[in-house]
Amino acid sequence: MNSIPHFINGQRRNDGQEMGTVFDPATGLAASQVPFADAALLDEALRVTRQGAEQWRHSTLSQRTNVLFTFRQLLTEHANDLAALITAEHGKTTPDALGELARGLENVEYACGLADHLKGEFSHQVADGVDVHSVREPVGVVAAITPFNFPVMVPLWMTANAIASGNAVILKPSERDPSGSILLAELLQKAGLPDGVFNVIHGNADTVRRLLVHPEVDAISFVGSTPVAKFVYETGTGAGKRVQALGGAKNHMLVLPDADLDVAADAAINAGYGSAGERCMAISVVVAHEAIADELVQRIAERTDRLTVGPGHDASSDFGPLITREHRDRVASYVTGASAHGATVVRDGTALAEQDGFFIGPCLIDHVRPGTPAYDDEIFGPVLSVVRVASYDEAVALINANPFGNGVAIFTRDGNAARLFSRDVTVGMIGVNVPIPVPVASYSFGGWKNSLFGHSHIYGPEGFTFYTHAKVITTRWPQPSESQIDLGFPRTR
């Protein structure tokens, strides 16, 4: 069976006695093995990363820019190769995999402007003969711990800004679909990044725990489920690390009576079932005003009947399988158990679970209420729940009461309602007639409440802030005749 290597100091390595299995989710068959790094290999990889950080922090801005521009070009040239790896190990369709890469590319392009992003400030003559300026310097070694659902995009979100800022990165990708990370490492090497500045190690929860407290790690970037994000944040900060930890989501889409229901139904399908619902920005709850709820549910149901579920490499597939058999069975349980909690299963796609691979068809559940598993839990699958409300105020209260605060959308023709909604909801990313409001790279991605632990969002301006330390320098060049002793506190006036 094929073995997916580590990538350390510019070399492929297959060290590791404990092995994980990577499955083809479209067939359910084991496709590859992945070695897990033990403590000794992790120590070695981090020593290499520290050496890379000490070297790279002294690189010029033009050198970093050149590497990133070249890397960006190589990513476009190898787009189909990366998409094929994503489809083979994650299961998403080829167009969806190419879309994932495109959103990662945006962040590489943004990082190419590092000479502007890393500019400091200068204040002349703050006091007689005294100037003050600021600079931003790299934090050092960044541990990037990334999720299975975006095996290329999220590593690019983290890595582009971290490397642009002068840091070295050790990436621990998901053990479920790690091959894309190795190709990224090889493309960075080909782009001219010195060996040791970007390393990839594979592992499991034990590997993550070691990273969180390892003395060679200065900062940790994490994306994953909320319970793990909370653990990562608390453990990492407790060990003195700088941590950004993005957690789970339960994204709502409010549809008001004046909305274009065809547009809203299309949006619910696209945002609810794309990538089999395995997106942290997927719409999982449609909040329907009772005046249009019946009609909206009917239109969504009609559209689910036209969806084709199959292998990601099949051009006729609208979405592919889930990542593992265990996850598929967990997702199915929310549908089969929904009626026991008073909900109505409008479309049940769980019959597909009987075939080879980890498939579930589109599922639609109506009359879902808070306090039931289908509403309270992050399902992370192709399950769309409908909650009915009698008013705008009830909808906002429902959304704000939810412990997650990643993304939310409103569908309406009323500009004032949209404006009020954007102000009223306690959610980090808001779409107005946009179902998946992922910001462009020049803004930062991140939610509120249990969707984010730590104050720093990922990529964009906050990404550069997270991966750098601020340093302020106060300068005075006195003349010899100005020598004096003054034990008073320094003043600017």
Sequence and secondary structure as in RCSB ss.txt:
>XXXX:A:sequence
MNSIPHFINGQRRNDGQEMGTVFDPATGLAASQVPFADAALLDEALRVTRQGAEQWRHSTLSQRTNVLFTFRQLL
TEHANDLAALITAEHGKTTPDALGELARGLENVEYACGLADHLKGEFSHQVADGVDVHSVREPVGVVAAITPFNF
PVMVPLWMTANAIASGNAVILKPSERDPSGSILLAELLQKAGLPDGVFNVIHGNADTVRRLLVHPEVDAISFVGS
TPVAKFVYETGTGAGKRVQALGGAKNHMLVLPDADLDVAADAAINAGYGSAGERCMAISVVVAHEAIADELVQRI
AERTDRLTVGPGHDASSDFGPLITREHRDRVASYVTGASAHGATVVRDGTALAEQDGFFIGPCLIDHVRPGTPAY
DDEIFGPVLSVVRVASYDEAVALINANPFGNGVAIFTRDGNAARLFSRDVTVGMIGVNVPIPVPVASYSFGGWKN
SLFGHSHIYGPEGFTFYTHAKVITTRWPQPSESQIDLGFPRTR
>XXXX:A:secstr
 EE  EEETTEEE   SSEEEEEETTTTEEEEEEE   HHHHHHHHHHHHHHHHHHTTS HHHHHHHHHHHHHHH
HHTHHHHHHHHHHHT   HHHHHHHHHHHHHHHHHHTTHHHHT   EEEEEETTEEEEEEEEE SEEEEE  SS 
TTHHHHHHHHHHHHTT EEEEE  TTS HHHHHHHHHHHHTT  TTSEEE    HHHHHHHHH TT  EEEEES 
HHHHHHHHHHHHHTT EEEEE    EEEEE TTS HHHHHHHHHHHHHGGGG  TT EEEEEEETTTHHHHHHHH
HHHHTT  B  TTSTT SB   S HHHHHHHHHHHHTSGGGT EEEE  GGGGGSSSS    EEEES  TTSHHH
HS   SSEEEEEEESSHHHHHHHHHHSSEESEEEEE S HHHHHHHHHH   SEEEES SS    TTS B  EET
TEESS  BSHHHHHHHTEEEEEEEEE   GGG     S     
